[in-house]
């Protein structure tokens, strides 16, 4: 009997765990390594303590599990076949100054009925506003068509595209900017084609609707502890605090060199499921990896501006009727408000015991040179404007996370963005920055790329691949619009 395929997965986030799961299920000898103390990557969780000694799980921010995340949900079904981990939200309002509010609940799922219903009930758009809109540009949002859309709009910024729509400021702020900012990239530094792909994936080409689900337990408990147990039950090794430093050719395959005094790992196949900076560091130290053109493409990848997660433990309850999550617009850099005590059990128990609340504030694409004190003051002012019952609350604890490791999707960058395959046989790349053959974003892009990476490896051995699903790959008007 031939020896099983030896696969080393570098990176224990969604992409790496997806690849490791698919490969282990098909009999590969899998080793998953992660340089941090815990699995999860950008949706990891770790133990910290409140001032009174109470342990809690800190995370890198609120994450929404949209219902068109088919491949991520397929992965979750391995550890949660009954679907009990996720809790549906009935709505997530978009809130603006002066009581401005938009809702996405109850919209039809079918395009263009969803668009017409949203415009008909929106408080931000009036009939005379629509008469000033660039109708042809608006139709482009319904005409997503992969190669054509990127060929026509990748060189343009998202800001230029939205400027060209000629929307009134309130409608743009409430209906478009909240959405655009969710991808961490500022509008003037993000490809218009990428923005159109996101409109298609999340709204205009999405048959599931805009509502999403949330985890009722911290990521560590709900996901990563369970995935680690499942992988080990499949015979895989999971090694945390283990960093790959370079990949070199080895006997019959590859050597994965590790930090410290650890011996290299021998592998027939390697999945590099790491952040952009980590991938660049590994490639720079691995002269035999790829060819000159591919290495140059990897070197030109970039991360976008920093983002902030600010979690607050307050001694006052929120008012009845508050939604667990709300997007915000017009409150400086405050992008959204998450009330964790309304959906996450650990935070709910703390709030019930103390009669307090656990609130998380996000700021995306933080501009360079901003004063942290001013940023904090602005975010807190936005919270108090939208939840005035918290304006006199005492802060019992806080965690301020400043991170900069989300991928940039700059204008003109799509054509040279690496895909899953590399010029080196047996080495593949996964992550939410890779180019995929179908629309996906954020966590779903990571999961899909990890599965695709595993399938690419399995195809060399003739092993059955894992099915991949996506939303329709073309928009309602695809094929009807000429090249811009």
C-alpha positions, 0 to 999 in steps of 0.5 A, spaced: 500 500 500 502 506 498 504 511 503 499 517 504 500 523 502 504 528 507 501 535 507 504 540 511 499 546 512 502 553 514 497 557 518 491 555 522 486 560 520 480 559 516 484 557 510 489 553 513 483 549 517 479 548 511 485 545 507 487 541 513 480 538 514 479 536 507 486 533 506 485 529 512 478 526 511 481 523 504 487 520 508 493 525 507 498 525 513 496 532 515 501 536 520 497 543 521 502 549 524 500 555 527 505 560 530 500 563 535 498 560 541 491 558 538 488 557 532 483 561 528 488 566 525 484 573 524 478 570 528 482 567 533 480 568 541 484 567 547 483 567 554 484 574 558 481 576 565 477 582 568 480 586 573 476 581 578 479 575 576 474 573 571 476 569 565 473 571 558 475 570 551 477 576 547 477 576 540 479 580 534 472 583 533 465 581 531 464 577 525 458 575 521 456 569 518 452 570 512 448 565 509 451 565 502 458 563 505 456 556 503 463 553 503 465 556 510 458 553 512 460 546 509 466 546 514 462 548 520 457 542 519 463 538 520 463 540 527 456 542 528 452 538 524 445 540 527 447 547 526 446 549 533 452 554 533 449 559 529 444 564 532 440 568 526 439 576 527 432 578 525 435 585 522 442 589 522 440 597 522 444 602 518 444 608 523 446 615 521 446 622 525 439 625 526 435 619 527 437 616 520 436 609 519 435 604 514 433 596 515 435 590 511 430 586 514 424 583 510 427 585 503 425 580 497 431 575 495 430 576 488 434 581 484 431 586 482 425 586 487 430 587 492 433 593 489 426 596 488 424 594 495 430 597 498 429 604 494 422 604 495 422 604 503 429 608 504 428 614 507 435 616 504 433 616 497 427 621 494 424 620 486 428 626 484 434 624 487 434 618 482 433 622 476 440 625 477 443 618 478 448 615 472 443 610 470 448 606 466 453 606 471 447 604 476 446 598 471 453 596 472 452 594 479 447 588 476 452 586 470 457 583 474 461 578 469 468 576 472 473 578 467 469 583 464 468 587 470 475 587 472 477 589 465 473 595 465 473 597 472 479 594 476 483 600 474 478 605 477 477 606 485 471 605 489 471 612 490 471 614 483 465 609 481 461 611 487 462 619 485 460 617 478 453 614 481 451 621 483 447 619 489 445 624 494 450 625 500 445 622 505 443 616 500 451 614 499 453 615 506 447 610 508 446 605 503 453 605 500 459 607 504 457 603 510 457 597 506 464 599 502 467 600 509 466 593 511 472 590 507 477 594 511 479 598 505 478 606 504 474 607 498 480 611 494 485 605 495 480 600 493 478 597 486 472 599 483 471 592 480 472 589 487 467 593 490 462 591 484 464 584 486 462 585 493 455 588 491 454 582 487 456 577 492 453 580 498 446 583 495 445 583 487 447 576 486 446 573 492 439 568 493 440 568 500 438 575 502 442 580 506 441 577 513 446 573 517 448 569 523 452 570 529 456 565 534 453 564 540 459 562 544 466 565 543 470 563 537 475 558 541 469 554 544 465 554 538 470 553 533 477 552 534 477 547 540 472 543 536 476 543 529 483 541 533 479 535 536 476 533 529 483 534 526 486 530 531 481 524 531 482 524 523 490 523 525 492 530 523 497 533 528 496 540 530 502 544 532 501 551 535 507 556 537 510 553 531 513 558 525 515 556 518 521 560 516 522 558 509 520 552 504 526 548 500 526 542 496 527 536 499 527 529 498 521 527 493 518 534 495 519 539 500 522 541 507 518 546 511 524 549 515 521 552 522 523 557 527 528 555 533 532 549 533 526 544 530 528 539 525 525 541 518 518 537 516 518 533 510 512 534 505 509 532 499 505 538 499 505 544 502 499 549 503 501 556 505 495 559 508 498 565 512 497 573 512 500 577 506 506 579 510 507 572 513 507 569 506 512 575 503 517 573 509 517 566 507 517 567 499 523 572 500 527 566 504 525 561 500 529 562 493 527 555 490 519 557 491 516 559 484 519 563 479 521 570 478 514 573 476 510 569 481 515 572 486 515 579 484 507 578 484 507 576 491 512 581 493 507 587 490 501 584 495 500 589 500 495 590 507 490 595 507 490 601 513 489 599 520 483 597 524 481 598 531 477 593 535 475 596 542 471 592 547 468 595 553 465 592 559 460 597 562 456 598 568 450 600 565 445 596 561 443 598 554 435 600 553 430 595 551 429 594 543 437 595 541 439 590 536 445 586 537 449 589 531 448 596 527 452 599 522 453 606 523 455 612 518 456 619 519 460 618 526 467 619 524 471 613 524 466 609 528 463 603 523 459 599 527 456 597 534 456 590 537 452 589 543 455 582 545 451 581 551 445 580 546 448 574 542 454 571 546 453 567 552 459 568 555 458 576 555 450 575 556 452 571 563 457 577 565 451 582 564 446 578 567 450 578 573 453 585 573 447 588 570 452 591 565 453 591 558 459 588 553 459 593 547 464 593 541 466 598 537 470 598 530 474 603 526 476 601 519 481 603 514 484 608 520 488 614 516 495 615 518 497 620 523 491 620 527 491 621 534 489 615 538 485 619 544 481 623 538 479 616 535 477 614 542 473 620 543 470 620 537 468 613 537 465 614 544 461 620 542 458 616 536 456 610 541 453 615 546 449 619 540 446 612 538 445 609 545 444 615 550 443 610 555 450 609 556 453 616 556 454 616 563 456 609 564 462 607 568 468 603 564 469 597 568 474 594 563 476 595 556 481 592 550 483 596 545 486 592 539 490 595 533 491 591 527 494 591 520 494 585 517 488 585 512 489 585 505 489 591 500 485 590 494 488 597 490 486 599 483 489 595 478 492 589 483 487 584 481 490 581 474 497 580 478 494 577 484 496 570 485 491 564 485 491 558 489 496 555 484 504 556 484 509 555 479 512 550 484 509 543 484 506 541 490 506 548 493 499 552 494 497 558 497 490 560 501 487 566 504 482 571 503 487 575 498 488 570 493 484 570 486 478 565 486 474 563 480 468 565 483 465 571 487 467 570 495 469 575 500 472 575 507 471 569 511 468 565 505 474 567 501 478 564 506 474 557 506 473 557 499 481 558 498 483 553 503 478 548 500 481 549 493 488 549 495 486 542 498 483 540 491 489 542 487 493 537 491 488 532 491 488 532 483 495 530 483 493 523 486 486 522 483 483 523 489 475 526 489 475 533 491 471 537 496 465 540 492 465 548 492 459 552 491 458 559 490 453 565 488 451 565 481 457 567 477 454 573 473 449 578 475 442 579 472 444 584 466 451 580 465 452 580 457 448 586 456 452 591 457 458 593 453 465 594 455 466 601 459 
